[in-house]
Amino acid sequence: MCRALLYLGEPVLLDDLLYQPDSSLAKQSYMPRMLRMLNLAGFGMMVWDRSSIEPDIPYRYATTDLPVFDRNLKSLAGKIKANCFLGHVRGVALDTAVTINDQNLHPFWYPGAKLALAHNGDLYRFDEMRDDLRLHVRPEIAQHISGSTDSEWIYAILLSQLNDPGEHSSTDEIRRAIDKTLAIIGNVRDANGISVASSANLFISDGIRIFAVRFCFDFGRYITNDPARIHEANLTYLSLWYTSGREYGFHDEEWQMTGGAAAADSIIVASEPLTSDITRWLEVPEYSTMHTERDNGRTTTNIHYIDV
């Protein structure tokens, strides 16, 4: 399982998300607090800067190196500010069958598309689902699939549910596309007789809005004939947290968001809180999509419960 982070709000230095907090995203790659699993299969990020040239086009950085040892990333993080950020450290099973390469690094973003996506979870028996899932991916989108992960197929299916992936879709259309994507995967699982718990926490953004999905197929159903194959991450509902407010930074000897949600201009959503003090963080409800957008310098956050 992986760790991921979304940010939307006032410009923030990437170093303050990736390295400085006591449970920063870089530190979560080797020392996560809410998952006893190392995330050693690479790092990726999408950065939107409204003051940059062509601000709708994000800057992408991805590497199979560990972020804690990546001097290039550390140097960039100390210089780049973002209005919107999507970061991901990849965790995979310790297995020679796993492919670690650039094509499998999150976030996924196809040229010309507005949405980018990162995934925390695992679709059980995904290889058996691929042919059926292909029927729900438009040909012009399928031609971009280059990796071997279930996560990229989730992304391709999501884009295929939008009227025009190359344009900014409405919030309602994106939310409906998320619901359709989960329903398609659920139907394909049923058709293939798959009913083992499979997490699908999704982190989605187009640079002006963020969507965080906390979802699991068939939660509570596990392999019983071979306990060794039960992954600890499937024994609990995967975590997803958020904090909103103003003036994110180092306050009172702690990295935190101050000001409260009532006058919030920024929000952080993460697989786990970035700080040891989690009193300013809230959990995203299970089986829900949380979306946040900004208007006149203020953020508005809504929760949509998923019924698929």
C-alpha positions in Angstrom: 0.0 0.0 0.0 1.1 3.6 -0.7 1.0 7.0 0.9 -0.3 10.1 -0.9 -1.0 13.7 -0.3 -3.1 16.5 -1.8 -2.8 20.2 -1.2 -5.0 23.1 -2.4 -4.7 26.7 -1.3 -2.3 29.6 -0.9 1.2 29.0 -2.4 3.1 26.5 -0.2 6.8 25.6 -0.4 7.0 21.9 -1.4 9.7 21.4 1.3 7.0 22.2 3.9 5.0 19.2 2.7 7.7 16.7 1.6 10.5 17.1 4.1 10.0 19.5 7.0 7.0 18.1 9.1 7.8 15.3 11.5 5.7 12.9 9.5 6.2 14.4 6.0 5.5 12.5 2.9 9.2 11.7 2.3 9.4 10.3 5.9 6.3 8.2 5.3 8.1 6.3 2.6 10.3 4.6 5.3 8.5 5.4 8.5 4.7 5.5 8.1 2.8 5.7 11.4 -0.5 4.2 10.2 0.7 1.4 8.1 3.4 -1.2 8.9 4.8 -1.3 5.4 7.7 0.5 3.7 7.0 2.5 0.6 10.2 1.9 -1.4 9.0 1.6 -5.0 9.3 5.2 -6.1 8.0 8.8 -5.8 5.9 11.0 -8.0 4.3 14.4 -7.9 2.2 16.9 -9.9 2.6 20.6 -9.1 0.3 23.3 -10.3 1.5 26.9 -9.9 -1.0 29.6 -11.0 1.8 32.1 -11.6 3.7 29.8 -14.0 3.6 29.7 -17.8 0.5 27.8 -18.9 -0.8 27.3 -15.3 -3.2 24.5 -16.4 -0.3 22.3 -17.3 1.2 20.8 -14.2 4.9 20.1 -13.6 5.6 16.4 -13.1 8.5 14.8 -11.3 8.8 11.1 -10.8 11.6 8.7 -9.9 12.1 5.2 -8.7 14.6 6.6 -6.2 13.5 7.1 -2.6 12.6 10.8 -1.8 14.6 10.8 1.4 17.8 10.2 -0.7 16.8 12.3 -3.7 19.0 15.4 -3.7 17.4 16.7 -6.9 13.9 16.5 -5.3 15.2 18.1 -2.1 16.7 21.0 -4.1 13.5 21.5 -6.1 11.3 21.3 -2.9 13.3 24.2 -1.4 12.6 26.4 -4.5 9.1 25.6 -5.8 5.8 26.8 -4.4 2.5 25.2 -5.4 -1.2 26.3 -5.3 -2.1 22.7 -5.8 0.0 19.6 -5.2 -0.5 15.8 -5.6 2.3 13.6 -4.3 2.7 9.8 -3.9 5.1 7.3 -2.5 4.6 3.9 -3.9 4.5 0.8 -1.7 4.4 -2.7 -3.2 4.7 -6.3 -1.9 8.2 -7.7 -1.6 7.9 -10.0 -4.6 10.0 -10.5 -7.7 6.8 -10.4 -9.8 6.4 -6.7 -9.0 7.5 -4.3 -11.6 9.3 -1.1 -10.4 9.8 1.3 -13.3 8.9 4.8 -14.4 5.7 3.7 -16.2 4.2 2.5 -12.9 4.9 5.6 -10.9 1.9 7.7 -9.7 0.4 10.2 -10.2 -1.0 9.3 -13.6 -1.6 12.1 -16.1 -2.0 11.7 -19.8 -1.0 14.5 -22.2 -3.9 16.8 -22.8 -6.0 15.5 -19.9 -7.0 17.9 -17.1 -7.3 15.3 -14.3 -4.4 13.5 -12.6 -4.8 10.5 -10.2 -2.9 8.6 -7.6 -4.1 5.5 -5.9 -3.6 3.9 -2.5 -4.8 0.3 -2.5 -4.8 -2.9 -4.4 -7.4 -4.6 -6.7 -7.2 -8.3 -5.8 -6.8 -10.5 -8.9 -6.5 -7.5 -11.1 -4.9 -9.5 -14.0 -8.1 -11.5 -14.4 -10.1 -8.2 -14.7 -8.0 -6.5 -17.3 -9.8 -7.8 -20.4 -13.2 -6.9 -19.1 -12.0 -3.4 -17.9 -10.7 -2.7 -21.4 -14.2 -2.6 -22.7 -14.9 0.5 -20.6 -11.8 2.5 -21.7 -12.1 4.6 -24.8 -9.6 3.7 -27.6 -8.0 7.2 -27.6 -7.3 6.8 -23.9 -6.3 3.2 -23.9 -3.4 4.0 -26.3 -1.7 5.9 -23.5 -1.7 3.0 -21.0 2.0 2.0 -20.7 2.3 0.5 -17.2 1.2 -2.7 -15.5 -0.6 -1.3 -12.4 -4.3 -1.5 -11.5 -4.0 2.2 -10.6 -3.4 3.3 -14.2 -6.4 1.3 -15.3 -8.6 3.1 -12.7 -7.3 6.4 -14.1 -8.0 5.3 -17.7 -11.6 4.2 -16.8 -12.2 7.5 -14.9 -11.1 9.6 -17.9 -13.3 7.5 -20.2 -16.4 8.5 -18.1 -15.9 12.2 -18.8 -17.5 13.9 -21.8 -14.2 15.6 -22.7 -11.1 14.7 -20.6 -9.2 17.6 -22.3 -11.6 20.2 -20.8 -12.3 21.2 -17.2 -15.3 19.1 -16.3 -17.9 20.4 -13.8 -17.5 19.2 -10.2 -20.7 17.1 -10.5 -19.5 15.4 -13.7 -16.2 14.5 -12.1 -18.1 13.1 -9.0 -20.4 11.1 -11.2 -17.4 9.8 -13.2 -15.8 8.6 -9.9 -19.0 6.8 -9.0 -19.3 5.2 -12.5 -15.6 4.1 -12.3 -16.1 2.4 -9.0 -19.4 0.8 -10.2 -17.6 -0.6 -13.4 -14.8 -2.1 -11.3 -17.4 -3.6 -8.9 -19.4 -5.1 -11.7 -16.2 -6.6 -13.3 -15.2 -8.1 -9.9 -18.7 -9.7 -9.6 -18.5 -11.1 -13.2 -15.1 -12.7 -12.3 -16.2 -14.0 -8.9 -13.9 -11.7 -7.0 -15.1 -10.8 -3.5 -11.9 -10.3 -1.5 -11.4 -6.9 0.1 -9.7 -4.4 -2.2 -9.0 -0.8 -1.2 -9.4 2.1 -3.6 -8.4 5.3 -1.9 -8.1 7.8 -4.8 -6.4 11.2 -4.9 -7.6 13.3 -7.9 -7.0 16.9 -9.0 -7.1 19.2 -12.0 -5.2 21.9 -10.3 -8.2 24.0 -9.3 -10.1 21.3 -7.3 -9.2 18.2 -5.4 -11.1 15.0 -4.9 -10.3 12.4 -2.2 -12.0 9.0 -2.3 -12.0 6.7 0.6 -13.5 3.4 -0.6 -13.0 -0.4 -0.3 -14.6 -3.2 -2.3 -16.0 -6.0 -0.2 -14.4 -4.8 3.0 -14.3 -7.5 5.6 -13.9 -10.4 3.2 -10.5 -12.1 3.2 -8.7 -15.2 2.0 -9.3 -17.9 4.6 -7.6 -20.9 3.1 -4.1 -19.3 3.2 -3.6 -16.8 6.1 -0.1 -16.0 4.8 -1.7 -14.2 1.8 -3.7 -11.8 3.9 -2.1 -8.4 3.7 -2.3 -6.4 7.0 -3.5 -3.3 5.0 -6.6 -5.2 4.1 -7.5 -6.0 7.8 -8.4 -2.3 8.4 -10.0 0.4 6.4 -7.2 2.4 4.8 -6.7 5.7 6.5 -7.4 9.1 4.9 -7.2 12.4 6.8 -7.6 16.2 6.1 -6.9 19.5 7.8 -8.0 23.0 6.6 -7.4 26.5 7.7 -5.1 29.5 7.1 -1.4 30.1 7.4 0.0 26.6 7.1 3.5 26.6 8.5 5.6 26.1 11.6 3.6 27.5 14.5 4.1 26.8 18.3 6.9 24.4 17.6 4.7 22.3 15.3 3.9 22.2 11.5 0.2 22.9 11.4 -2.7 24.6 9.7 -4.0 27.5 11.9 -7.2 29.5 11.7 -9.8 26.8 11.6 -12.1 25.6 8.8 -14.6 28.6 9.0 -12.2 30.9 7.3 -10.1 28.3 5.5 -8.1 29.2 2.4 -6.1 26.0 2.2 -6.5 22.2 2.8 -4.2 19.2 3.1 -5.5 15.7 2.5 -3.2 12.8 3.2 -3.1 9.1 3.8 -2.0 10.0 7.3 -1.4 13.3 9.2 1.9 15.0 8.6 2.3 15.9 12.2 2.5 13.9 15.5 -0.3 16.0 16.9 -3.4 14.9 15.0 -6.0 17.0 16.9 -6.3 19.4 14.0 -6.9 16.6 11.6 -10.2 14.9 10.7 -10.8 11.5 9.0 -12.5 11.4 5.6 -15.6 9.2 6.1 -15.5 5.7 4.8 -17.3 5.1 1.4 -17.2 8.8 0.5 -15.7 11.3 -1.9 -14.6 14.6 -0.5 -14.0 17.5 -2.9 -12.7 20.9 -2.3 -12.5 24.0 -4.5 -11.5 27.6 -4.0 -13.5 30.7 -4.6 -12.4 34.3 -3.8 -9.5 33.0 -1.7 -11.7 30.6 0.4 -12.0 26.8 0.2 -15.3 25.0 0.2 -15.4 21.3 1.1 -18.2 18.9 0.6 -18.7 15.2 1.3 -20.5 12.8 -1.1 -21.3 9.3 0.1 -20.8 6.6 -2.4 -23.5 4.0 -3.1 -22.4 1.6 -5.8 
